[in-house]
């Protein structure tokens, strides 16, 4: 009814949703109908003198007790759907889910990393949730699960059993800045033997990806806006940057500069001074207070290193 139904939590969540929607719809229709009837029945022409009702105990008891029963009913279905979400089975597969502006990444027990979440079919999976910068929210509509990812919050988790093979969307459900709407990933449910084979293959990182400069760029979330593969994101790509000619806007005038050490440092400390043509100003903060001179040196070292393939 609401798209794919791919986890053990679908039934409980959908039931609670339907019950609450149903009660809401009942009152919407009921109250609107009563309002129309009252407007007709008690308008001034038909009913010139208003009647004052002073005490009506049974009515007062009714409008306290009936809504109480209704909200407790809604609470009950919400609670029985929610309670198991907080009780991850002890044998669940542990995977680390990390959010940062503006991407999700996943780390498996053996050190394997990936940008899509791969999980085995019909096995409980526990995601330990982390954020590197600000509050994000991990949301898989097909699984009916959503949980905030809060920086420095300990033991934050969600769990599920995938009950359908296939690919499902992961979305960030907490507005987190300019590229929030692009902060998406995929969860792929595959048979257990395929999963075991996949997770056992740990790709070696390239030497360039192991450089300290790259670590600094990643940890400061630079790579969220500056791609390393040449694609255009919020800011210009890092690929092929060092030593290249750049057309920039300085004080409203267009000029061409060479991307050398000085240019890179200046771009990190005062991003809007020489704005690369085709990009918008005011989107990047100054990292003058954040990055030390050694960090800048490491970043330049990284940018200077040619790609291996
Ligand atoms: Cu986000």
Boltz pocket constraint, residues with backbone or C-beta under 6 A from the ligand:
constraints:
  - pocket:
      binder: B
      contacts: [[A, 99], [A, 100], [A, 102], [A, 135], [A, 136], [A, 137], [A, 172], [A, 173], [A, 174], [A, 175], [A, 176], [A, 180], [A, 183]]
      max_distance: 6.0
